[in-house]
Amino acid sequence: MYLRTKKAPFDSMEEECGVFGVYSQENRNVAHTVYYGLYALQHRGQESGGIAVAFADKITYYKGMGLVSDVFANGHIDSLPEGDIAIGHVRYSTTGASQLLNAQPVVFTGKCGKMAVAHNGNLTNTKQLRDELIAQNAVFQTTIDSEVIAILINSLSDGDLLNGVKSACLKLKGSYALVIMTCDKLIAVRDPYGIRPLCIGMADSDVVVASETCALDAVGANFLRDVKPGEIVVVDSEGIHSHMMEGVPAQSRMCIFEYVYFARHDSVLDGLSVYEARKEAGKLLARHFPVEADLVSGVPDSGNVAARGYSEESGIPFVEALARNRYVGRTFIQPDQRQRENSLNVKMNALRGNVRGKRVVLIDDSIVRGTTMRKIIKMLRDAGAKEVHIRICSPVIKHPCHLGIDIQTYSQLIGAYKNEDQICESLGADSVRYLTIDQLLSTCEGAKTGFCLGCFNGEYPYPLAGYKADKLKLE
């Protein structure tokens, strides 16, 4: 399998991970159900994957580095026993190094017996909690905040897992969507602001929880509902039980980039179709930032839906300008500097016959560093494009994120120190236009949630305490 040794030089955000769990009324090969669920969530994390299965009074697990299909190849999926509860995880690291030691689920024996925990998100008070637990003689095996959550729950449980979860959640600050498994329970938890998505489905009598509805579809489960912000859902032999945390904020703050980029476009999050939100973003770009052009295209794959919306609204035909090599993912290694510089040409190529002599409108979800967009524009010009106009389905990203997205410093962001005109000049485009915050919010009006807009306006649900911004380096 391929292992990523350092961050890929592509101009895209990375989301931390995806979680999946199943509670079955009978002993069967539940690991296979989790496998297909994780496969559907592969876009949320491509560094490592793992599955844990409960049977009798034991929890057996297997974890590995790479894509789900690589991790569980060579009979590893069949090595997991039959059982009635299982959870799984796919990871992209934003806290803790990319190594097998930090792969999830975290499996341990505690006051409530055998347990496994998988986490999507990022805590902002990890160091404080870790130091407190170490002072209480806790021993850590990994460098991830997910283990901090697991040990904290265990330390506060006093043999009652639900009380342990409730007590731990009062201390956690940051984003978290959790699936927790014991030998007789499956628990799903969403942080009080609902920053990361989590939903529940039913497949016959099985209960399934997942980061996105596309994973429910993958295992033939019907969507039941979203886990509410601040909700703790316990599934056991007596059914599904809902418990709410104390002090849940009146206004939720889900990360709006779930709709812009992270979620798969066939998912529905908090009542809103990701596809419809992205298509509306493209229509708004055409309505507010029109330009005379011969064709409109998307940066594959995340820009394609919005590009079709732009095409419908503007009347400019949708034509593919870029071909993407679908066998090159985020785990692709660039062994030396020359190959790193050429890696975009391996991942993407211009369709010369489509763009030669044409004025191109290119739609993308966001611009982070600017490095990839700059190369794409050059690629299109080298292929004969007459003009290249960039339209972005989100506002300018001006601030880092500490809630589960891999943009944690100002120096990573071209928008932190350049305005639209300066960005346009830096990229070598004929024009660059972004949606405003209000325009982006209007694409998500059907969602039953509020939104975190911190990367655009610097206003976060949790303060930046303990995080060092490097904005001075830019000056």
C-alpha positions in Angstrom: 0.0 0.0 0.0 1.0 3.6 -0.4 1.8 5.6 2.7 1.8 9.4 2.7 5.0 10.7 4.3 4.2 14.4 4.2 1.4 16.8 3.3 0.5 16.7 -0.4 1.2 20.0 -2.1 -2.3 20.3 -3.4 -4.4 23.4 -2.7 -7.2 21.8 -0.8 -8.4 21.5 2.7 -8.4 18.2 4.5 -11.0 17.0 6.9 -10.0 14.9 9.9 -12.0 11.7 9.6 -15.2 9.8 9.2 -17.0 7.5 11.7 -19.4 4.6 11.4 -21.1 2.2 13.7 -23.7 -0.6 13.7 -25.7 -2.4 16.3 -27.3 -5.6 15.1 -30.0 -7.8 16.8 -28.0 -10.9 15.9 -24.5 -12.2 15.7 -23.3 -11.8 12.1 -20.4 -10.4 10.1 -21.0 -6.8 11.1 -17.4 -6.0 10.2 -18.4 -6.2 6.5 -21.2 -3.7 7.1 -18.7 -1.3 8.6 -16.3 -1.9 5.8 -18.8 -0.7 3.2 -19.8 2.2 5.3 -16.1 3.3 5.6 -15.7 2.8 1.9 -18.5 5.4 1.4 -16.7 7.8 3.8 -13.3 7.4 2.3 -13.3 11.0 1.1 -13.2 12.1 4.8 -9.9 10.4 5.5 -7.3 8.5 3.5 -4.4 8.0 5.9 -5.6 5.1 7.9 -8.6 3.0 8.7 -9.8 0.6 11.4 -12.7 -1.6 12.5 -13.5 -2.9 16.0 -16.0 -5.7 16.6 -17.7 -6.8 19.9 -18.6 -10.4 20.5 -19.3 -12.0 23.8 -17.2 -10.1 26.3 -14.4 -9.3 23.9 -13.5 -6.5 21.4 -11.3 -7.5 18.4 -10.0 -4.9 16.1 -7.8 -4.4 13.0 -6.2 -1.1 12.0 -3.8 -0.1 9.2 -2.3 2.8 7.1 -3.8 3.6 3.7 -7.1 3.4 2.0 -9.9 1.1 3.3 -9.4 -1.3 0.4 -5.7 -1.6 1.2 -6.0 -1.9 5.0 -8.5 -4.7 4.8 -7.1 -6.6 1.8 -5.4 -10.0 2.0 -8.1 -11.4 4.2 -7.8 -8.9 7.1 -11.6 -8.1 6.9 -12.4 -11.8 7.1 -10.1 -12.2 10.1 -12.5 -10.1 12.2 -15.0 -12.3 14.1 -18.8 -12.3 13.8 -20.5 -10.1 16.4 -23.4 -7.8 17.0 -21.7 -4.4 17.4 -18.9 -2.8 15.4 -17.5 0.6 14.8 -15.0 1.9 12.2 -13.0 5.0 11.4 -11.1 6.6 8.5 -8.5 9.2 9.4 -6.8 12.3 8.1 -4.5 13.7 10.8 -4.9 17.2 12.1 -3.9 16.3 15.6 -1.2 13.6 16.1 1.2 12.3 13.5 0.2 10.2 10.6 1.3 6.7 11.8 -0.2 3.4 12.7 0.0 4.1 16.4 -2.6 6.9 16.0 -5.0 5.0 13.8 -8.5 4.5 15.3 -10.7 3.2 16.8 -9.0 3.5 20.2 -9.6 0.2 22.0 -9.0 -0.3 25.8 -10.2 -1.9 29.0 -11.7 0.5 31.5 -14.1 0.8 34.4 -16.9 -0.2 32.1 -15.1 -3.2 30.7 -13.9 -3.4 27.1 -14.5 -0.2 25.1 -13.7 1.3 21.7 -13.9 5.0 20.6 -13.8 6.6 17.2 -13.8 10.4 16.8 -14.3 12.9 14.1 -13.2 16.5 14.9 -10.6 18.3 16.9 -10.5 19.5 20.5 -9.1 22.9 21.5 -8.2 22.0 25.1 -6.4 18.7 24.5 -3.2 19.7 26.2 -5.0 20.9 29.4 -7.1 17.7 29.6 -4.1 15.5 28.9 -2.0 17.2 31.6 -4.8 16.8 34.1 -5.2 13.1 33.3 -1.4 12.5 33.4 -1.4 14.1 36.9 -4.0 11.4 37.8 -1.6 8.7 36.6 -3.2 8.2 33.2 -0.9 6.6 30.6 -1.2 7.5 27.0 -0.2 5.3 24.1 -0.9 7.8 21.2 -0.6 11.5 20.5 -4.3 12.0 19.4 -7.1 13.8 21.1 -9.4 10.8 20.6 -7.4 8.9 23.2 -7.8 11.8 25.6 -11.6 11.6 25.1 -11.5 7.8 25.7 -9.5 8.1 28.9 -11.5 11.0 30.2 -14.8 9.1 29.7 -13.3 6.1 31.5 -11.9 8.2 34.4 -15.3 9.8 35.0 -17.5 6.8 34.5 -17.4 5.1 37.9 -18.7 2.0 36.1 -21.6 3.9 34.5 -20.7 4.6 30.9 -23.5 7.1 30.2 -22.5 9.2 33.2 -18.9 9.0 32.1 -19.9 10.3 28.6 -22.0 13.1 30.1 -19.4 14.2 32.5 -16.6 14.1 29.9 -18.6 16.2 27.5 -18.9 19.0 30.1 -15.1 19.2 29.9 -14.5 18.9 26.2 -14.1 22.0 24.1 -14.0 21.7 20.3 -15.6 19.6 17.6 -16.5 16.0 18.1 -18.7 13.4 16.5 -18.1 10.1 18.5 -19.1 6.5 18.1 -18.4 4.5 21.3 -18.8 0.8 21.7 -18.8 -1.6 24.6 -19.7 -5.3 24.5 -23.4 -4.5 24.8 -23.9 -0.8 23.7 -23.4 1.5 20.8 -23.3 5.2 21.7 -23.3 8.2 19.2 -22.4 11.7 20.5 -22.4 15.0 18.7 -20.8 18.1 20.3 -23.0 20.9 21.7 -22.6 23.1 18.6 -23.0 20.2 16.1 -19.8 21.3 14.3 -19.3 17.9 12.7 -22.2 15.9 11.2 -23.6 12.6 12.5 -26.8 10.7 11.5 -28.7 7.6 12.4 -30.3 5.0 10.1 -32.1 1.6 10.2 -31.3 -1.5 8.1 -34.1 -3.9 8.9 -33.6 -4.2 12.7 -30.0 -3.0 12.7 -29.2 0.6 13.9 -26.5 2.4 12.0 -24.7 5.6 12.8 -22.5 7.5 10.3 -20.8 10.8 9.6 -22.9 11.1 6.4 -26.1 9.7 4.8 -24.1 8.4 1.8 -22.7 5.8 4.2 -26.2 4.8 5.2 -27.1 4.3 1.5 -24.0 2.2 1.0 -25.2 -0.4 3.5 -28.9 -0.3 2.5 -29.9 1.6 5.7 -32.8 4.1 5.7 -32.2 7.5 7.1 -33.9 7.9 10.5 -32.6 11.3 11.7 -29.6 13.5 12.4 -28.0 13.3 15.8 -28.9 16.6 17.4 -26.1 19.0 18.6 -25.4 18.0 22.2 -27.2 14.7 22.0 -26.0 11.4 23.3 -27.8 8.4 21.6 -27.5 5.0 23.3 -28.4 1.9 21.4 -28.8 -1.4 23.3 -31.0 -4.4 23.5 -33.9 -2.3 24.7 -33.8 0.1 21.7 -32.6 3.7 21.0 -32.4 6.1 23.9 -31.8 9.9 23.6 -30.0 12.0 26.3 -29.1 15.6 26.1 -26.0 17.3 27.5 -26.3 20.1 29.9 -26.0 23.7 28.7 -26.5 23.1 24.9 -26.3 26.4 23.1 -29.5 27.8 21.5 -27.7 28.2 18.2 -25.8 25.3 16.5 -22.7 26.0 14.5 -22.0 23.3 12.0 -18.9 23.8 9.8 -20.3 25.3 6.6 -17.4 23.7 4.6 -19.3 20.4 5.0 -21.6 21.7 2.3 -18.9 23.6 0.3 -16.4 20.7 0.1 -16.1 18.0 2.7 -19.3 16.0 2.4 -20.0 13.8 -0.6 -22.5 15.6 -2.9 -25.0 12.8 -2.6 -25.3 13.3 1.2 -28.0 15.2 3.1 -26.8 17.0 6.2 -29.2 18.4 8.8 -32.0 18.4 6.3 -30.2 20.0 3.3 -29.0 18.2 0.2 -25.3 18.9 -0.3 -25.9 18.7 -4.1 -28.6 21.4 -4.0 -26.4 23.7 -1.9 -23.5 23.4 -4.3 -25.6 23.8 -7.4 -27.2 27.0 -5.9 -23.7 28.3 -5.2 -22.9 28.0 -8.9 -26.1 29.8 -9.9 -25.3 32.6 -7.5 -21.8 33.0 -9.0 -23.3 33.3 -12.4 -26.0 35.8 -11.2 -23.6 38.1 -9.3 -20.3 37.6 -11.2 -21.1 37.1 -14.9 -18.5 37.1 -17.6 -18.5 36.5 -21.3 -17.1 33.1 -22.0 -17.3 30.1 -24.3 -17.5 27.3 -21.7 -17.8 26.7 -17.9 -16.1 23.9 -16.2 -15.4 22.7 -12.6 -12.2 21.6 -10.9 -12.9 17.9 -10.5 -14.6 16.6 -8.5 -15.8 19.1 -6.0 -16.4 22.0 -8.4 -18.4 20.1 -10.9 -21.9 20.4 -9.3 -21.5 24.2 -8.9 -20.2 24.4 -12.5 -23.4 22.8 -13.7 -25.4 25.3 -11.7 -23.4 28.2 -13.2 -24.0 26.8 -16.7 -27.7 26.5 -16.2 -28.0 30.1 -14.8 -25.7 31.7 -17.4 -26.5 29.7 -20.5 -22.8 29.1 -21.1 -22.3 25.4 -22.0 -20.8 23.0 -19.4 -17.7 21.4 -20.9 -15.0 19.4 -19.2 -11.8 21.4 -19.2 -9.8 19.1 -16.9 -9.5 15.3 -16.7 -8.7 13.8 -13.3 -6.7 10.6 -12.7 -9.1 8.9 -10.2 -6.4 6.4 -9.1 -4.3 9.2 -7.6 -5.5 10.1 -4.1 -4.2 12.0 -1.2 -2.0 9.0 -0.3 0.2 9.5 -3.5 3.9 9.9 -2.6 6.1 12.4 -4.3 9.6 10.8 -3.7 11.7 13.8 -4.8 11.3 17.6 -5.4 11.0 17.3 -9.2 8.2 14.7 -8.9 6.5 16.8 -6.3 6.4 19.7 -8.7 5.0 17.5 -11.4 2.5 15.7 -9.2 -0.4 17.9 -10.3 0.2 16.8 -13.9 -0.2 13.2 -12.7 -3.4 14.0 -10.8 -5.0 16.3 -13.4 -4.6 17.2 -17.1 -6.2 19.8 -19.4 -8.4 18.6 -22.3 -6.7 20.5 -25.1 -9.4 20.0 -27.7 -12.0 21.4 -25.4 -10.1 24.6 -24.2 -8.0 25.6 -27.2 -8.9 29.1 -28.2 -11.7 29.3 -25.7 -12.6 31.7 -22.9 -13.0 29.4 -19.8 -14.9 30.0 -16.6 -13.5 27.6 -14.0 -15.4 26.9 -10.8 -13.9 25.6 -7.6 -15.0 25.3 -4.0 -12.2 27.3 -2.4 -8.6 28.6 -2.7 -6.4 27.8 0.3 -2.7 28.3 -0.5 -3.2 29.2 -4.2 -0.4 26.8 -5.4 -2.7 24.3 -7.2 -5.0 26.9 -8.8 -1.9 28.7 -10.1 -0.7 25.5 -11.7 -4.2 24.7 -13.1 -4.5 28.1 -14.7 -1.0 27.7 -16.3 -2.0 24.2 -17.5 -5.1 25.6 -19.2 -3.2 28.4 -20.8 -0.5 26.0 -22.0 -3.4 23.9 -23.5 -4.4 27.0 -25.5 -7.1 28.6 -23.4 -7.7 32.2 -24.5 -8.9 33.5 -21.1 -9.3 31.8 -17.7 -11.9 33.3 -15.2 -12.0 31.8 -11.7 -15.2 31.7 -9.7 -15.1 30.4 -6.1 -18.1 28.9 -4.2 -17.1 30.3 -0.9 -15.7 33.6 0.5 -12.0 34.4 0.8 -10.5 32.1 3.5 -8.8 34.6 5.8 -8.3 32.7 9.1 -7.1 29.3 10.2 -9.3 26.5 11.6 -8.7 24.7 14.9 -11.9 22.6 14.8 -10.9 19.7 12.5 -9.7 21.2 9.2 -6.0 21.1 8.2 -5.5 24.9 7.9 -4.1 25.8 11.3 -1.8 28.7 10.4 -2.2 32.0 8.6 0.8 31.4 6.4 -1.1 28.6 4.7 -3.7 31.0 3.4 -3.3 33.3 0.4 -6.5 35.1 1.5 -4.9 36.1 4.8 -2.7 38.7 3.2 -4.1 39.3 -0.3 -7.4 40.8 -1.5 -9.3 39.5 -4.5 -7.4 41.6 -7.1 -4.0 40.6 -5.6 -5.0 37.0 -5.5 -6.0 37.3 -9.2 -2.7 38.7 -10.1 -0.8 36.1 -8.0 -2.7 33.3 -9.7 -2.3 34.6 -13.3 -6.1 34.6 -13.9 -8.1 37.0 -16.0 -10.5 37.5 -13.1 -11.2 35.9 -9.7 -14.5 36.3 -7.8 -15.7 34.8 -4.6 -19.1 34.4 -3.0 -19.7 36.7 -0.1 -20.6 35.2 3.4 -24.3 36.3 2.9 -24.4 34.6 -0.5 -22.9 31.4 0.8 -25.4 31.4 3.7 -28.2 31.8 1.3 -27.2 28.5 -0.4 -27.7 26.7 2.9 -31.1 28.2 3.9 -32.8 24.8 4.0 -30.5 23.4 6.7 -31.8 23.0 10.2 -28.6 24.4 11.7 -26.5 27.5 12.2 -23.0 27.6 10.9 -19.4 28.2 11.9 -17.8 30.8 9.7 -14.6 31.2 11.5 -12.3 30.6 8.6 -14.0 33.6 6.8 -14.6 36.1 9.6 -12.5 34.8 12.6 -15.5 34.2 14.8 -15.4 30.7 16.3 -17.7 28.8 18.6 -14.6 28.2 20.8 -11.7 30.7 21.4 -8.3 30.3 20.0 -6.8 29.9 23.5 -3.7 27.7 23.4 -3.3 28.0 19.6 -0.5 30.0 18.2 -1.3 32.0 15.1 1.7 32.9 12.9 0.3 36.0 11.2 3.4 38.0 12.1 5.5 35.8 9.9 3.5 37.2 6.9 4.7 40.7 7.7 
